[in-house]
Amino acid sequence: MTIAVGDKVPDIKVVKATEQGPEAVQTTDYFAGKKVVLFSVPGAFTPTCSAKHLPGFVEKAAELKAHGIDEIACTAVNDPFVMKAWGAANGSPDITMLADGNGDLAKALGLTMDGTGFGLGLRGQRFAAVINDGVVEQLHVEAPGDFKVSSAEYVLEHL
């Protein structure tokens, strides 16, 4: 079942990519007491993700924070080393990289996609969510192949 507005984010371990190395965090702890925009990409270093999705949140980070967002986080079914490298290459200190290496978060949210036809395996769908103290306030899930409703601009328009 897909997570919906009003639902609590399930308690799943993800790995935060930090300068000091990978740091395991539980989602209930990570989202507690703050308002976070979480966006998911099918994969770090993939075309749309690198050319549009991540750069949009980098560009709009200050505006999102001015609208009450405490933190912006990106997740993908990639390992923390890839997420750290992608953040260093294309990101910003304003974006927290959360590795979902086994796809546990994507599965728990009910937001997986099958990329086996492209050699990608099971991945997370492209989406953006506004999560306030662990509760989903907004959820924007893309149709396969689309990039519209999960963009930073779209999220910003709906805050």
N, C-alpha and C positions, 0 to 999 in steps of 0.2 A: 504494500500500500504506500502511495506517495504521501510524504509529509504535506501538511496544509497550513494555511494561515490559522493561527491560534494554537497550533501544536507546539509542544516543547521539543527542542532538538534532542535526539537520543544521546545517551551517554556513551560515546565512542572514543577510543584512543586515536589521536592523530599525532603527527610529529611536526613540530614547529622547526623550521629551518632558521637557525640563528648563527651569528658570527662565531659563537663558541662551539658550534656543532649542533647535531640533532637534539631536540628536547621533546620528550614525550609529554603530551598534555591531554587531559580528558576534556571533551567538549563542554560538559556541564561547568567545569571550572573556567574554561576559556571564555565562554559567553556570559558568565555570571556578572551581574552588576554593570553591564555596559551595553551600548547600542552598536552593533557591528553590521557592516555590509559584508556578506560572504558571497563571493562569486566563484563559480566552478567552471573550469575549462576541461575539454577532453584530454589535453596534454600540453605540457610545457614544450616550448620550442616549435609547436605546430603553427601552420600559417596564420589562420584567423586569430588564434590565441595571442600570438606574438605581434602581429601587425595591428590588431584592433582592440581586442578585449583587455589585456593587461595595460597597454598604453592609455586607453581611455580612463581607467581608474587612476593611473599615475597622474594624468593631466587634471582630473577632476577631484583629486584627493582633498585639496584645501576647501573647495566648495562643498563637498560632502560633509566634511568636518564642521564647516560653518552652519550646516543644517542639522547639527546635533549628533552626527555619527562620531563615535569615539574611536573606532578602529575599522580598518578595511582589511579583509583577509581573502586570499586566493587559495583555492584548493584544487587539486588534481590527483588522479590516480598515477602518481609518480613517486619516486623515492625522495627523501629529504635532500639528498645531495644534488639531484637534478633541479629540484625546486629552488634550492639556494643559488645554484649557478644561473638559473633562468631569472631569478630576482635580481642578481648582480648584473646580468647582461641587459635586462629590459625593464627592471622594476624601479623601486624607490624605497627608501626607509619607511615611507608611509603605508606600504603594503606588507602585511604579514603573510608569509608563505607557509601553508599548512599541507604537508604531504599526507596523502591518503593511499599509501603504497599498496595496500592489499584491497583497496576499494571498500573497506568496511563502512566508512561514512556514507559513500554513495549508495551502497546497498541498504543501509539503515534508513536513509532518507527516501528510498524507493526511486532514486534518480540515477539509474545506471543506463548505459547504452552499450550495445554490442558492436565493437569495432573490429571483430575478428576478420571481416572481409577485407580490411585494410592492414591486417597484421598488428592491430593495436590491442586485441583482447577486450576484456570488459573494462569500460571506462565510466567516468561520471559524465552525466549530461551537462550541457552548457546551461547555467542558470545564474540568477542573482537573487539573494534574499536579504531582507532587513530583519535582524534578529535582536530583540530587545530583552535583556536579562534572560536569555535562553529560550524565548518564545518567538516564533515566526510571526512577524507583523506584515511582511510582504514576501511574495514568492513569484518570481518571473522565470518561467521555464521556456526555453527555446524549442521550437519545432525542429526536427532533424534538418541539419544543414543551414539553419537560419542564424542570424546574429542581429537581433533587434531589441528584444525586451530584457536582455541581460546586460545591456551596455550601461556604462556609468551615466551617460546622458539620460537614459530612460529611468534609471533608479532615481537620479537627481530630480527629474520632473515629477516623480511620485512621492517625494518626501513631504 
